[in-house]
Amino acid sequence: MIDAGARIVFAAGVPVPLTRLEYDLLLHLFRNAGRVCHRVALLDRVWGIARASGHRSRTLDVHIRKLRAKLGDDLPLITTVRGVGYRFDGATLVRLAPDS
């Protein structure tokens, strides 16, 4: 569950410790579930980086890897779309808190 008002993510009722950027990335992907989020758009919307160099674009990959590990590598939440970006496919597994 994602509680956007409190900026907390719960897995099986237990809070998952996420950094600010991990949380923002997850929320953006969740709110665009089923759609491919392009790398450049993610870096712009989550990090505020309009143009990313190769080094900065690796930042996105690192955050996705850490986010997957914290949420459970066995859960099919975030899909890599090679050469394009990422897609949130776990909409049936995750819900937004009612008052968020």
Phi, psi and omega in degrees: 000142176248122175256094184294327180296321181263353182058046179234141175245134179243138172238118183054037178082357182254131179298137178258120181287109179244147173287169179302314182290322177298317179297312181299320178296312179300313181297318179297313179298317180299316181291346177244031184308136178085348179252144177286127175260114182293146182307312183298319180295319178297315179297324179289311186283325183267317183263341184077024179259112183289317180234124184253134172278172179303320181298314182290326180291336175293333177304318179299314180299319179296316180294321177297315180300314180294320179296315177301317181297318182290326182275342181118107181301336182280349180271132180275066184272311186243123180256135174277129174252100188311130176075000184236301183170223184223154179226137176271113181250010183258027183300331180280346182261344185235143175227154177269137179305141186308322183263019180274000000 
